Amino acid sequence: MAVLVTGASGFLGSHVLARLAASGTLALGLGRDAARCAALETAGHRIIRRDIG
């Protein structure tokens, strides 16, 4: 199963993304904050940096 986590650069979204990845689920994060997206990528997560609002 693949999951898209919107708000992945936020507090809740980043934790959901980490939990999904730890369980072996293919998780892709969508976030706005460049620094937090970079940190998530460094941690090994797949991130798309976009503002859809």
C-alpha positions as CSV (number, residue, x, y, z in Angstrom):
1,M,0.0,0.0,0.0
2,A,1.2,3.5,-0.7
3,V,0.2,6.6,1.3
4,L,0.5,10.3,0.7
5,V,0.9,12.3,3.9
6,T,-0.1,16.0,3.4
7,G,1.4,18.4,5.9
8,A,4.4,16.2,6.3
9,S,6.6,19.1,7.3
10,G,4.4,19.9,10.2
11,F,4.5,18.4,13.7
12,L,1.7,15.8,13.3
13,G,2.4,15.0,9.6
14,S,6.1,14.3,10.2
15,H,5.3,11.9,13.0
16,V,2.7,10.1,10.9
17,L,5.2,9.8,8.0
18,A,7.8,8.4,10.4
19,R,5.4,5.8,11.8
20,L,4.2,4.7,8.4
21,A,7.8,4.3,7.1
22,A,8.8,2.4,10.3
23,S,5.9,-0.1,9.7
24,G,7.1,-0.7,6.1
25,T,4.4,1.2,4.3
26,L,5.5,3.2,1.2
27,A,4.9,6.7,2.4
28,L,5.3,9.9,0.4
29,G,5.3,13.2,2.2
30,L,3.9,16.5,0.9
31,G,5.1,19.6,2.8
32,R,5.7,23.4,2.5
33,D,8.6,24.2,4.9
34,A,11.9,23.9,3.0
35,A,14.1,23.3,6.0
36,R,11.8,20.7,7.5
37,C,11.4,19.0,4.2
38,A,15.2,18.8,3.8
39,A,15.5,17.3,7.3
40,L,12.9,14.7,6.5
41,E,14.7,13.8,3.2
42,T,18.0,13.6,5.2
43,A,16.3,11.1,7.5
44,G,15.5,9.0,4.4
45,H,11.8,9.9,3.7
46,R,10.5,10.6,0.3
47,I,9.3,14.3,0.2
48,I,7.7,16.6,-2.3
49,R,7.9,20.3,-1.4
50,R,4.8,22.1,-2.6
51,D,2.2,24.6,-1.4
52,I,-1.2,23.5,-2.7
53,G,-3.2,26.1,-0.7
